[in-house]
Structure formats: C-alpha cells, structure tokens
Amino acid sequence: MNNNDLVSYVDKVAQAEVGEVFITDSGNVASVRLKLDGEGHAALLVGTGQAGHTSLASEQVGDLTSALADQVQ
C-alpha cells in the first residue's frame, strides 16, 4: 500500500460509523471504529499476514475484526 492509499484508507476509517469495518484492497488488513464511553476516537486494526499470503479470505478478516471489536466495546 503506497502512502496515498494509506492516507485514503485512514480517512475512511476516521469518518466511519462506530462498528463499520473497512478492509484494505489486499484483503489482509481491516479496521473498525470503536465506541468510547467518553470523547475521542479509537479504532481496532487487524492484520493477517502478508497481502496475498494469508489463509483467511477478506470476508473472514472482516468478520474477525468485527468479532474482536464486539469483545472490547
């Protein structure tokens, strides 16, 4: 992922609704905005190996990220 793609991805995550999962085009990284009790912003980032070399499908990476986010909220 080049710098422009990374900035675009981070911007999408920052503007997302709480609980909305974003998966990179490579399918091996996903992020989700977390709900906070107070003010501020937080996100969970999950990476699963190198792009194209992970045994998880992008949908599975998204499901894993969502499940982990549910556990910490």
Helices and strands as residue ranges (DSSP letters): H 3-15, E 21-23, E 29-33, E 43-47, H 58-72
